[in-house]
Amino acid sequence: MKASKIAYKPVGLALGAASGVLAGGVFKQVWKKLGHDEDAPDATDENRTWRETMSAAVLQGAIFAGVKAMVDRGGAAATRRLTGTWPG
């Protein structure tokens, strides 16, 4: 394994944690903007409809995937600028 990949591992882990926190905040804001006063429903919340529960899950998944890809790609690009090698 290349030294750059090994050196990037802790950076990648930190970026992954940061992207999760960022995505959670973005999802909460988007959920509120869509007109929901309450937190997003859990899958086992019996007082919420299937439609609302599934809509929240799909939206949350899309936001998490998009934010993670953006942060991962940005981290890799920054690593290339600093070291001259792509970490992947």
MMTF fields as JSON, N, C-alpha, C and O atoms, coordinates in Angstrom:
{
  "mmtfVersion": "1.0.0",
  "mmtfProducer": "UNKNOWN",
  "numBonds": 351,
  "numAtoms": 352,
  "numGroups": 88,
  "numChains": 1,
  "numModels": 1,
  "chainsPerModel": [1],
  "groupsPerChain": [88],
  "chainIdList": ["A"],
  "bondAtomList": [4, 2, 8, 6, 12, 10, 16, 14, 20, 18, 24, 22, 28, 26, 32, 30, 36, 34, 40, 38, 44, 42, 48, 46, 52, 50, 56, 54, 60, 58, 64, 62, 68, 66, 72, 70, 76, 74, 80, 78, 84, 82, 88, 86, 92, 90, 96, 94, 100, 98, 104, 102, 108, 106, 112, 110, 116, 114, 120, 118, 124, 122, 128, 126, 132, 130, 136, 134, 140, 138, 144, 142, 148, 146, 152, 150, 156, 154, 160, 158, 164, 162, 168, 166, 172, 170, 176, 174, 180, 178, 184, 182, 188, 186, 192, 190, 196, 194, 200, 198, 204, 202, 208, 206, 212, 210, 216, 214, 220, 218, 224, 222, 228, 226, 232, 230, 236, 234, 240, 238, 244, 242, 248, 246, 252, 250, 256, 254, 260, 258, 264, 262, 268, 266, 272, 270, 276, 274, 280, 278, 284, 282, 288, 286, 292, 290, 296, 294, 300, 298, 304, 302, 308, 306, 312, 310, 316, 314, 320, 318, 324, 322, 328, 326, 332, 330, 336, 334, 340, 338, 344, 342, 348, 346],
  "bondOrderList": [1, 1, 1, 1, 1, 1, 1, 1, 1, 1, 1, 1, 1, 1, 1, 1, 1, 1, 1, 1, 1, 1, 1, 1, 1, 1, 1, 1, 1, 1, 1, 1, 1, 1, 1, 1, 1, 1, 1, 1, 1, 1, 1, 1, 1, 1, 1, 1, 1, 1, 1, 1, 1, 1, 1, 1, 1, 1, 1, 1, 1, 1, 1, 1, 1, 1, 1, 1, 1, 1, 1, 1, 1, 1, 1, 1, 1, 1, 1, 1, 1, 1, 1, 1, 1, 1, 1],
  "groupList": [{"groupName": "MET", "atomNameList": ["N", "CA", "C", "O"], "elementList": ["N", "C", "C", "O"], "formalChargeList": [0, 0, 0, 0], "bondAtomList": [1, 0, 2, 1, 3, 2], "bondOrderList": [1, 1, 2], "singleLetterCode": "M", "chemCompType": "L-PEPTIDE LINKING"}, {"groupName": "LYS", "atomNameList": ["N", "CA", "C", "O"], "elementList": ["N", "C", "C", "O"], "formalChargeList": [0, 0, 0, 0], "bondAtomList": [1, 0, 2, 1, 3, 2], "bondOrderList": [1, 1, 2], "singleLetterCode": "K", "chemCompType": "L-PEPTIDE LINKING"}, {"groupName": "ALA", "atomNameList": ["N", "CA", "C", "O"], "elementList": ["N", "C", "C", "O"], "formalChargeList": [0, 0, 0, 0], "bondAtomList": [1, 0, 2, 1, 3, 2], "bondOrderList": [1, 1, 2], "singleLetterCode": "A", "chemCompType": "L-PEPTIDE LINKING"}, {"groupName": "SER", "atomNameList": ["N", "CA", "C", "O"], "elementList": ["N", "C", "C", "O"], "formalChargeList": [0, 0, 0, 0], "bondAtomList": [1, 0, 2, 1, 3, 2], "bondOrderList": [1, 1, 2], "singleLetterCode": "S", "chemCompType": "L-PEPTIDE LINKING"}, {"groupName": "ILE", "atomNameList": ["N", "CA", "C", "O"], "elementList": ["N", "C", "C", "O"], "formalChargeList": [0, 0, 0, 0], "bondAtomList": [1, 0, 2, 1, 3, 2], "bondOrderList": [1, 1, 2], "singleLetterCode": "I", "chemCompType": "L-PEPTIDE LINKING"}, {"groupName": "TYR", "atomNameList": ["N", "CA", "C", "O"], "elementList": ["N", "C", "C", "O"], "formalChargeList": [0, 0, 0, 0], "bondAtomList": [1, 0, 2, 1, 3, 2], "bondOrderList": [1, 1, 2], "singleLetterCode": "Y", "chemCompType": "L-PEPTIDE LINKING"}, {"groupName": "PRO", "atomNameList": ["N", "CA", "C", "O"], "elementList": ["N", "C", "C", "O"], "formalChargeList": [0, 0, 0, 0], "bondAtomList": [1, 0, 2, 1, 3, 2], "bondOrderList": [1, 1, 2], "singleLetterCode": "P", "chemCompType": "L-PEPTIDE LINKING"}, {"groupName": "VAL", "atomNameList": ["N", "CA", "C", "O"], "elementList": ["N", "C", "C", "O"], "formalChargeList": [0, 0, 0, 0], "bondAtomList": [1, 0, 2, 1, 3, 2], "bondOrderList": [1, 1, 2], "singleLetterCode": "V", "chemCompType": "L-PEPTIDE LINKING"}, {"groupName": "GLY", "atomNameList": ["N", "CA", "C", "O"], "elementList": ["N", "C", "C", "O"], "formalChargeList": [0, 0, 0, 0], "bondAtomList": [1, 0, 2, 1, 3, 2], "bondOrderList": [1, 1, 2], "singleLetterCode": "G", "chemCompType": "PEPTIDE LINKING"}, {"groupName": "LEU", "atomNameList": ["N", "CA", "C", "O"], "elementList": ["N", "C", "C", "O"], "formalChargeList": [0, 0, 0, 0], "bondAtomList": [1, 0, 2, 1, 3, 2], "bondOrderList": [1, 1, 2], "singleLetterCode": "L", "chemCompType": "L-PEPTIDE LINKING"}, {"groupName": "PHE", "atomNameList": ["N", "CA", "C", "O"], "elementList": ["N", "C", "C", "O"], "formalChargeList": [0, 0, 0, 0], "bondAtomList": [1, 0, 2, 1, 3, 2], "bondOrderList": [1, 1, 2], "singleLetterCode": "F", "chemCompType": "L-PEPTIDE LINKING"}, {"groupName": "GLN", "atomNameList": ["N", "CA", "C", "O"], "elementList": ["N", "C", "C", "O"], "formalChargeList": [0, 0, 0, 0], "bondAtomList": [1, 0, 2, 1, 3, 2], "bondOrderList": [1, 1, 2], "singleLetterCode": "Q", "chemCompType": "L-PEPTIDE LINKING"}, {"groupName": "TRP", "atomNameList": ["N", "CA", "C", "O"], "elementList": ["N", "C", "C", "O"], "formalChargeList": [0, 0, 0, 0], "bondAtomList": [1, 0, 2, 1, 3, 2], "bondOrderList": [1, 1, 2], "singleLetterCode": "W", "chemCompType": "L-PEPTIDE LINKING"}, {"groupName": "HIS", "atomNameList": ["N", "CA", "C", "O"], "elementList": ["N", "C", "C", "O"], "formalChargeList": [0, 0, 0, 0], "bondAtomList": [1, 0, 2, 1, 3, 2], "bondOrderList": [1, 1, 2], "singleLetterCode": "H", "chemCompType": "L-PEPTIDE LINKING"}, {"groupName": "ASP", "atomNameList": ["N", "CA", "C", "O"], "elementList": ["N", "C", "C", "O"], "formalChargeList": [0, 0, 0, 0], "bondAtomList": [1, 0, 2, 1, 3, 2], "bondOrderList": [1, 1, 2], "singleLetterCode": "D", "chemCompType": "L-PEPTIDE LINKING"}, {"groupName": "GLU", "atomNameList": ["N", "CA", "C", "O"], "elementList": ["N", "C", "C", "O"], "formalChargeList": [0, 0, 0, 0], "bondAtomList": [1, 0, 2, 1, 3, 2], "bondOrderList": [1, 1, 2], "singleLetterCode": "E", "chemCompType": "L-PEPTIDE LINKING"}, {"groupName": "THR", "atomNameList": ["N", "CA", "C", "O"], "elementList": ["N", "C", "C", "O"], "formalChargeList": [0, 0, 0, 0], "bondAtomList": [1, 0, 2, 1, 3, 2], "bondOrderList": [1, 1, 2], "singleLetterCode": "T", "chemCompType": "L-PEPTIDE LINKING"}, {"groupName": "ASN", "atomNameList": ["N", "CA", "C", "O"], "elementList": ["N", "C", "C", "O"], "formalChargeList": [0, 0, 0, 0], "bondAtomList": [1, 0, 2, 1, 3, 2], "bondOrderList": [1, 1, 2], "singleLetterCode": "N", "chemCompType": "L-PEPTIDE LINKING"}, {"groupName": "ARG", "atomNameList": ["N", "CA", "C", "O"], "elementList": ["N", "C", "C", "O"], "formalChargeList": [0, 0, 0, 0], "bondAtomList": [1, 0, 2, 1, 3, 2], "bondOrderList": [1, 1, 2], "singleLetterCode": "R", "chemCompType": "L-PEPTIDE LINKING"}],
  "groupTypeList": [0, 1, 2, 3, 1, 4, 2, 5, 1, 6, 7, 8, 9, 2, 9, 8, 2, 2, 3, 8, 7, 9, 2, 8, 8, 7, 10, 1, 11, 7, 12, 1, 1, 9, 8, 13, 14, 15, 14, 2, 6, 14, 2, 16, 14, 15, 17, 18, 16, 12, 18, 15, 16, 0, 3, 2, 2, 7, 9, 11, 8, 2, 4, 10, 2, 8, 7, 1, 2, 0, 7, 14, 18, 8, 8, 2, 2, 2, 16, 18, 18, 9, 16, 8, 16, 12, 6, 8],
  "groupIdList": [1, 2, 3, 4, 5, 6, 7, 8, 9, 10, 11, 12, 13, 14, 15, 16, 17, 18, 19, 20, 21, 22, 23, 24, 25, 26, 27, 28, 29, 30, 31, 32, 33, 34, 35, 36, 37, 38, 39, 40, 41, 42, 43, 44, 45, 46, 47, 48, 49, 50, 51, 52, 53, 54, 55, 56, 57, 58, 59, 60, 61, 62, 63, 64, 65, 66, 67, 68, 69, 70, 71, 72, 73, 74, 75, 76, 77, 78, 79, 80, 81, 82, 83, 84, 85, 86, 87, 88],
  "secStructList": [7, 7, 2, 2, 2, 2, 2, 2, 2, 2, 2, 2, 2, 2, 2, 2, 2, 2, 2, 2, 2, 2, 2, 2, 2, 2, 2, 2, 2, 2, 2, 2, 2, 6, 6, 7, 7, 1, 7, 7, 7, 7, 6, 6, 7, 6, 6, 1, 7, 2, 2, 2, 2, 2, 2, 2, 2, 2, 2, 2, 2, 2, 2, 2, 2, 2, 2, 2, 2, 2, 2, 2, 2, 2, 2, 2, 2, 2, 2, 2, 2, 2, 2, 1, 1, 7, 7, 7],
  "xCoordList": [0.843, 0.0, 0.892, 1.908, 0.509, 1.287, 1.264, 0.294, 2.334, 2.442, 1.372, 0.857, 1.037, 0.026, -1.347, -2.122, -1.645, -2.928, -2.969, -3.984, -1.869, -1.806, -1.903, -2.602, -1.2, -1.22, -2.603, -2.992, -3.337, -4.655, -5.743, -6.78, -5.531, -6.569, -7.143, -8.363, -6.322, -6.914, -7.632, -8.632, -7.118, -7.776, -9.137, -10.128, -9.189, -10.451, -11.474, -12.662, -11.008, -11.92, -12.475, -13.668, -11.615, -12.062, -13.04, -14.045, -12.747, -13.656, -14.999, -16.046, -14.964, -16.207, -17.087, -18.3, -16.473, -17.237, -17.795, -18.95, -16.971, -17.427, -18.56, -19.502, -18.467, -19.526, -20.841, -21.91, -20.777, -21.996, -22.684, -23.906, -21.9, -22.451, -23.036, -24.143, -22.288, -22.756, -24.038, -24.98, -24.081, -25.267, -26.479, -27.594, -26.27, -27.385, -27.982, -29.202, -27.116, -27.594, -28.317, -29.352, -27.773, -28.418, -29.787, -30.758, -29.876, -31.161, -32.199, -33.344, -31.817, -32.771, -33.301, -34.494, -32.404, -32.83, -33.755, -34.759, -33.424, -34.26, -35.619, -36.641, -35.649, -36.907, -37.813, -39.02, -37.222, -38.009, -38.503, -39.643, -37.657, -38.035, -39.185, -39.96, -39.281, -40.376, -41.695, -42.703, -41.694, -42.927, -43.214, -44.347, -42.218, -42.406, -41.899, -40.734, -42.805, -42.433, -41.661, -40.838, -41.923, -41.308, -40.062, -39.772, -39.333, -38.186, -38.687, -39.867, -37.77, -38.121, -38.579, -38.08, -39.512, -40.024, -39.036, -38.258, -39.079, -38.35, -39.2, -40.416, -38.566, -39.293, -40.312, -41.299, -40.091, -40.996, -41.99, -42.669, -42.088, -43.033, -44.436, -44.746, -45.277, -46.598, -47.553, -48.597, -47.223, -48.091, -47.801, -48.439, -46.871, -46.519, -46.935, -46.997, -47.217, -47.651, -46.452, -45.307, -46.758, -45.709, -45.081, -43.86, -45.904, -45.412, -44.432, -43.369, -44.788, -43.915, -42.617, -41.538, -42.728, -41.55, -40.603, -39.393, -41.138, -40.292, -39.717, -38.572, -40.496, -39.99, -38.808, -37.807, -38.928, -37.836, -36.595, -35.479, -36.776, -35.635, -34.913, -33.683, -35.671, -35.069, -34.347, -33.23, -34.958, -34.337, -33.059, -32.034, -33.125, -31.96, -30.823, -29.667, -31.138, -30.12, -29.462, -28.245, -30.262, -29.722, -28.812, -27.746, -29.235, -28.416, -27.119, -26.052, -27.189, -25.978, -25.016, -23.815, -25.513, -24.649, -24.007, -22.818, -24.783, -24.254, -23.203, -22.156, -23.474, -22.509, -21.239, -20.134, -21.391, -20.217, -19.352, -18.129, -19.962, -19.208, -18.489, -17.335, -19.166, -18.573, -17.364, -16.316, -17.512, -16.424, -15.269, -14.106, -15.58, -14.527, -13.737, -12.507, -14.453, -13.787, -12.946, -11.831, -13.484, -12.726, -11.471, -10.42, -11.577, -10.416, -9.352, -8.161, -9.769, -8.814, -8.139, -6.932, -8.912, -8.34, -7.358, -6.303, -7.706, -6.797, -5.514, -4.429, -5.639, -4.46, -3.552, -2.329, -4.157, -3.344, -2.615, -1.441, -3.31, -2.66, -1.501, -0.479, -1.659, -0.609, 0.553, 1.711, 0.242, 1.277, 1.666, 2.735, 0.814, 1.075, 0.579, 0.728, -0.015, -0.549, -1.998, -2.419, -2.745, -4.152, -4.206, -3.547, -4.967, -4.941, -5.686, -5.515, -6.498, -7.348, -6.764, -7.442],
  "yCoordList": [-1.174, 0.0, 1.242, 1.287, 2.231, 3.456, 4.226, 4.166, 4.937, 5.741, 6.833, 7.176, 7.377, 8.442, 7.918, 8.631, 6.667, 6.084, 5.886, 6.158, 5.413, 5.196, 6.522, 6.628, 7.527, 8.842, 9.487, 10.255, 9.182, 9.797, 9.16, 9.783, 7.938, 7.225, 8.066, 8.219, 8.619, 9.408, 10.66, 11.083, 11.244, 12.419, 12.015, 12.714, 10.887, 10.398, 10.09, 10.369, 9.51, 9.217, 10.501, 10.591, 11.483, 12.762, 13.457, 14.015, 13.421, 14.03, 13.303, 13.93, 11.988, 11.222, 11.607, 11.752, 11.774, 12.186, 13.592, 13.862, 14.476, 15.854, 15.902, 16.68, 15.069, 15.079, 14.561, 15.02, 13.613, 13.123, 14.197, 14.333, 14.959, 16.061, 17.134, 17.623, 17.489, 18.5, 18.053, 18.836, 16.803, 16.284, 16.26, 16.55, 15.917, 15.933, 17.317, 17.474, 18.326, 19.707, 20.158, 20.819, 19.801, 20.164, 19.502, 20.147, 18.228, 17.528, 18.179, 18.368, 18.521, 19.164, 20.468, 20.756, 21.265, 22.527, 22.309, 23.008, 21.352, 21.058, 20.541, 20.926, 19.673, 19.121, 20.245, 20.233, 21.216, 22.354, 23.221, 23.684, 23.442, 24.274, 23.647, 24.346, 22.324, 21.64, 21.75, 21.187, 22.471, 22.742, 21.825, 21.776, 21.094, 20.193, 20.859, 21.243, 20.987, 21.626, 20.68, 21.117, 19.408, 18.421, 17.829, 18.053, 17.067, 16.331, 15.295, 14.943, 14.817, 13.788, 12.526, 12.222, 11.801, 10.604, 9.443, 9.288, 8.644, 7.39, 6.35, 6.505, 5.31, 4.261, 3.564, 3.022, 3.57, 2.868, 3.804, 3.389, 5.039, 5.994, 5.691, 5.962, 5.132, 4.692, 5.844, 5.63, 7.051, 8.2, 8.907, 9.911, 8.406, 9.006, 8.061, 6.845, 8.643, 7.833, 7.189, 7.605, 6.156, 5.512, 6.534, 6.578, 7.342, 8.325, 9.296, 9.573, 9.806, 10.757, 10.093, 10.671, 8.885, 8.165, 7.832, 8.027, 7.336, 6.971, 8.204, 8.183, 9.265, 10.503, 11.041, 11.468, 11.017, 11.493, 10.621, 11.138, 9.328, 8.411, 8.603, 8.62, 8.745, 8.936, 10.276, 10.35, 11.32, 12.641, 12.635, 13.171, 12.029, 11.974, 11.194, 11.61, 10.081, 9.29, 10.056, 9.994, 10.773, 11.544, 12.664, 12.905, 13.341, 14.424, 13.874, 14.435, 12.789, 12.204, 11.762, 12.012, 11.112, 10.648, 11.823, 11.784, 12.856, 14.025, 14.763, 15.133, 14.978, 15.679, 14.847, 15.387, 13.538, 12.676, 12.699, 12.794, 12.612, 12.649, 13.988, 14.032, 15.064, 16.396, 16.541, 17.036, 16.113, 16.232, 15.292, 15.689, 14.06, 13.106, 13.605, 13.547, 14.086, 14.577, 15.811, 15.95, 16.704, 17.894, 17.547, 18.158, 16.569, 16.132, 15.509, 15.75, 14.716, 14.086, 15.141, 15.076, 16.106, 17.169, 18.021, 18.403, 18.314, 19.09, 18.314, 18.894, 17.014, 16.178, 16.198, 16.266, 16.14, 16.195, 17.534, 17.577, 18.627, 19.94, 20.039, 20.655, 19.425, 19.515, 18.562, 18.912, 17.352, 16.321, 15.977, 15.414, 16.31, 15.958, 14.578, 14.184, 13.83, 12.498, 12.399, 13.009, 11.617, 11.364, 10.258, 9.233, 10.426, 9.448, 8.151, 7.199, 8.068, 6.913, 5.774, 4.769],
  "zCoordList": [0.0, 0.0, 0.0, 0.693, -0.769, -0.87, 0.449, 1.204, 0.706, 1.924, 1.946, 3.01, 0.776, 0.735, 1.149, 1.786, 0.785, 1.2, 2.706, 3.348, 3.266, 4.711, 5.456, 6.463, 4.957, 5.605, 5.507, 6.387, 4.452, 4.244, 5.106, 5.335, 5.589, 6.354, 7.502, 7.568, 8.41, 9.499, 9.004, 9.585, 7.934, 7.358, 6.809, 7.022, 6.104, 5.554, 6.632, 6.47, 7.74, 8.851, 9.461, 9.749, 9.655, 10.217, 9.272, 9.712, 7.984, 7.008, 6.978, 6.816, 7.132, 7.16, 8.331, 8.184, 9.499, 10.683, 10.495, 10.827, 9.964, 9.739, 8.718, 8.868, 7.678, 6.667, 7.238, 6.837, 8.167, 8.812, 9.625, 9.582, 10.366, 11.172, 10.251, 10.477, 9.222, 8.271, 7.578, 7.453, 7.128, 6.433, 7.353, 6.918, 8.621, 9.58, 9.726, 9.775, 9.798, 9.899, 8.649, 8.725, 7.502, 6.232, 6.141, 5.746, 6.5, 6.425, 7.332, 6.921, 8.551, 9.467, 8.891, 8.99, 8.282, 7.696, 6.497, 6.352, 5.647, 4.48, 4.929, 4.361, 5.94, 6.443, 6.951, 6.713, 7.65, 8.145, 6.986, 7.003, 5.988, 4.835, 4.048, 3.395, 4.121, 3.425, 4.181, 3.756, 5.298, 6.024, 7.186, 7.664, 7.655, 8.786, 10.056, 10.155, 11.029, 12.289, 13.198, 14.003, 13.07, 13.95, 13.318, 12.143, 14.123, 13.59, 12.598, 12.581, 11.775, 10.804, 11.537, 12.621, 10.959, 11.623, 11.602, 10.661, 12.639, 12.662, 11.933, 11.815, 11.455, 10.736, 11.631, 11.133, 12.938, 13.859, 14.545, 15.485, 14.103, 14.686, 14.169, 13.009, 15.025, 14.57, 14.282, 13.666, 14.711, 14.485, 13.163, 12.846, 12.415, 11.12, 9.998, 10.179, 8.846, 7.7, 7.01, 7.183, 6.22, 5.419, 4.481, 4.329, 3.863, 2.894, 3.54, 2.986, 4.7, 5.384, 5.833, 5.704, 6.357, 6.832, 5.686, 5.804, 4.588, 3.449, 2.757, 2.304, 2.674, 2.08, 2.871, 2.295, 4.178, 5.033, 4.863, 4.803, 4.785, 4.65, 3.315, 3.268, 2.241, 0.92, 0.852, 0.339, 1.355, 1.358, 2.191, 1.77, 3.368, 4.234, 3.578, 3.648, 2.949, 2.27, 1.13, 0.956, 0.358, -0.758, -0.26, -0.827, 0.795, 1.343, 1.914, 1.666, 2.671, 3.253, 2.157, 2.261, 1.11, 0.025, -0.707, -1.026, -0.968, -1.671, -0.865, -1.396, 0.415, 1.262, 1.424, 1.37, 1.622, 1.779, 0.526, 0.626, -0.645, -1.899, -2.059, -2.486, -1.72, -1.841, -0.912, -1.326, 0.332, 1.305, 0.947, 1.014, 0.571, 0.187, -1.026, -1.048, -2.014, -3.226, -2.924, -3.427, -2.1, -1.719, -0.93, -1.128, -0.038, 0.736, -0.144, 0.054, -1.108, -2.021, -2.896, -3.133, -3.373, -4.206, -3.403, -3.909, -2.16, -1.304, -1.032, -0.992, -0.845, -0.625, -1.855, -1.732, -3.029, -4.257, -4.362, -4.73, -4.038, -4.095, -3.119, -3.422, -1.929, -0.915, -1.166, -0.936, -1.642, -1.746, -3.176, -3.412, -4.122, -5.506, -5.911, -7.067, -4.964, -5.287, -4.85, -3.868, -5.606, -5.279, -4.236, -4.41, -3.158, -2.068, -2.331, -1.569, -3.365, -3.59, -4.25, -4.463]
}
